[in-house]
Amino acid sequence: MGRTSSIVKDRYNAKAYDEIKVRVDKGHKVEIQAHAAALGESLNGFIGRAIDEAMERDGSGNPAKAHGVVQDSVGVSLVPDTLETAQKAAEATGETLEQFMERAVVTQTERDHNSLRLGINPAAGGKLEKEA
């Protein structure tokens, strides 16, 4: 990319976006990127959506909707028994299915992160193989 197009791009970015620096524990960035990629989102898109959803949950509204931003959604297929279990759990906690699923994913992601930090494979339960 030429110098002129870099200047134009930088000028546009300065006008169109605010920048926020986010710090996470070492290694957590890769996990967040993988999670976002699995959802078909960029890291910035995922972080922005997470912030908007948290603000909406907290009663602050959704600034993305006010700015006309359209959020992509990803459909996930669940076997009927799993879906029924999730629906019952959501009803028991007074959440929508979407809220319950989001909380379940966030909670499990945190658990997996902790297991990985301890050298445990969260899916298989055994010790992780050390890389050479």
Backbone torsions as a table, in degrees:
resi	resn	phi	psi	omega
1	MET	NA	135.3	-178.2
2	GLY	-75.7	163.7	-178.2
3	ARG	-61.0	-40.4	-178.3
4	THR	-63.3	-44.6	-179.4
5	SER	-68.2	-30.7	175.3
6	SER	-65.4	-41.7	179.3
7	ILE	-64.4	-44.6	179.5
8	VAL	-62.5	-44.3	179.6
9	LYS	-62.9	-44.8	178.5
10	ASP	-61.5	-40.9	179.0
11	ARG	-62.9	-45.1	179.0
12	TYR	-62.2	-47.9	-179.2
13	ASN	-59.6	-39.4	179.3
14	ALA	-64.1	-35.8	179.5
15	LYS	-78.7	-35.7	-170.4
16	ALA	-90.9	-24.0	-171.2
17	TYR	-131.4	148.5	164.8
18	ASP	-97.6	148.1	179.1
19	GLU	-109.7	140.1	176.7
20	ILE	-130.2	129.9	177.0
21	LYS	-92.7	128.7	-179.3
22	VAL	-116.2	128.3	177.6
23	ARG	-108.8	134.2	177.7
24	VAL	-130.4	162.5	178.0
25	ASP	-58.2	147.5	179.1
26	LYS	-52.8	130.8	179.3
27	GLY	91.1	-21.4	-177.5
28	HIS	-72.6	-27.7	179.3
29	LYS	-59.2	-43.5	-179.0
30	VAL	-63.2	-40.3	178.7
31	GLU	-64.5	-42.4	-179.9
32	ILE	-65.5	-43.3	178.7
33	GLN	-61.0	-42.7	180.0
34	ALA	-64.8	-41.2	178.9
35	HIS	-62.8	-46.2	179.3
36	ALA	-62.4	-44.1	-179.6
37	ALA	-62.4	-38.5	178.4
38	ALA	-63.0	-26.4	177.9
39	LEU	-92.2	0.1	-179.8
40	GLY	76.0	26.4	-178.0
41	GLU	-117.1	156.7	170.8
42	SER	-78.1	165.4	177.2
43	LEU	-61.1	-46.0	178.6
44	ASN	-62.2	-42.3	179.1
45	GLY	-62.1	-42.9	179.7
46	PHE	-64.3	-47.2	-179.5
47	ILE	-63.2	-43.3	178.4
48	GLY	-60.8	-43.4	178.9
49	ARG	-65.2	-42.2	179.6
50	ALA	-60.7	-41.7	178.3
51	ILE	-64.8	-47.6	-179.9
52	ASP	-59.8	-43.4	-179.2
53	GLU	-66.7	-39.3	178.0
54	ALA	-64.6	-41.6	179.3
55	MET	-65.4	-39.3	178.6
56	GLU	-65.1	-44.3	178.1
57	ARG	-61.0	-37.6	-178.2
58	ASP	-79.7	-0.7	177.1
59	GLY	89.2	12.9	-178.9
60	SER	-92.4	2.3	-177.1
61	GLY	82.7	-179.2	-179.9
62	ASN	-120.1	101.4	-178.0
63	PRO	-60.9	-27.6	-180.0
64	ALA	-62.7	-40.5	179.7
65	LYS	-65.6	-37.7	179.1
66	ALA	-63.8	-30.0	-179.5
67	HIS	-94.2	4.7	177.8
68	GLY	74.9	21.9	179.0
69	VAL	-79.8	132.7	178.5
70	VAL	-100.4	127.7	179.6
71	GLN	-96.0	133.2	175.2
72	ASP	-76.3	145.8	172.6
73	SER	-121.0	152.5	-177.8
74	VAL	-117.4	125.4	176.9
75	GLY	-80.1	140.6	178.7
76	VAL	-126.7	131.4	177.9
77	SER	-91.5	133.6	175.9
78	LEU	-122.4	147.0	174.2
79	VAL	-66.0	150.0	-174.6
80	PRO	-52.7	-41.4	-179.6
81	ASP	-63.0	-40.9	179.7
82	THR	-66.9	-42.3	178.4
83	LEU	-62.4	-44.2	179.4
84	GLU	-62.5	-41.8	178.0
85	THR	-61.9	-43.6	179.2
86	ALA	-64.9	-41.0	179.1
87	GLN	-63.2	-43.2	178.8
88	LYS	-64.0	-42.1	179.4
89	ALA	-64.8	-40.4	178.6
90	ALA	-63.7	-43.9	178.0
91	GLU	-61.4	-41.4	-178.2
92	ALA	-63.6	-29.8	-178.9
93	THR	-98.6	-2.1	179.5
94	GLY	76.8	20.9	-179.5
95	GLU	-102.5	160.5	167.6
96	THR	-75.2	163.4	177.7
97	LEU	-59.8	-40.4	179.4
98	GLU	-61.3	-44.5	179.7
99	GLN	-63.7	-43.8	-179.9
100	PHE	-62.9	-45.6	-178.8
101	MET	-62.9	-40.7	178.6
102	GLU	-62.0	-46.1	-179.9
103	ARG	-63.9	-40.1	179.6
104	ALA	-62.9	-42.3	-179.9
105	VAL	-66.7	-44.4	179.8
106	VAL	-62.2	-45.8	-179.6
107	THR	-61.9	-46.1	-178.9
108	GLN	-67.8	-35.0	177.0
109	THR	-62.0	-42.1	177.8
110	GLU	-64.4	-42.8	178.5
111	ARG	-62.1	-45.2	179.3
112	ASP	-61.1	-42.1	178.9
113	HIS	-58.5	-45.3	179.6
114	ASN	-64.8	-41.5	177.9
115	SER	-61.9	-45.2	179.9
116	LEU	-61.8	-38.9	178.0
117	ARG	-63.9	-27.9	178.6
118	LEU	-88.7	0.3	179.4
119	GLY	81.7	20.5	-179.0
120	ILE	-108.6	133.6	175.9
121	ASN	-75.7	112.4	-175.3
122	PRO	-66.4	-25.4	-179.1
123	ALA	-81.9	-39.2	-175.5
124	ALA	-100.9	-21.4	178.7
125	GLY	87.5	-14.4	-179.2
126	GLY	-90.0	176.1	177.5
127	LYS	-68.2	144.9	176.7
128	LEU	-75.3	145.7	174.4
129	GLU	-71.4	133.7	176.9
130	LYS	-79.4	135.3	178.2
131	GLU	-76.3	143.4	-179.0
132	ALA	-75.8	NA	NA
